[in-house]
Amino acid sequence: MWDARVAAGDLIAKKLSSERETLQANVTQPEKLTKEYIDLALQTPSRLDMFFWLTAAADLIRDTDDSYRAFLLAARRIAATQSVQRRQRLAATRFLAAKVLPIQ
């Protein structure tokens, strides 16, 4: 669906995709890149942007050798972000968990 939005000319989708590509090019360590994605997700007032960055983090976490450990690091990062309300932190953690650790 995201690719369809970019193809349709959605300016916000193009901007976010461009930012993601820039970050991937500049930050080579997966752990640091995951932290960047989490920080961006929690700093934005837009839920769409938050879900975009959390999905980017989930994609990266799933591609690691130890995705469970990488998920725990991301979840701790979310929990430690006190500038975001607890309810929002829990929602972000649940969203990330659903993307990374789906129930089978």
Summary of the structure (lengths in Angstrom):
residues: 104
radius of gyration: 13.4
end to end distance: 23.3
largest distance: 37.1
contacts: 276
relative contact order: 0.12
helix: 77%
strand: 0%
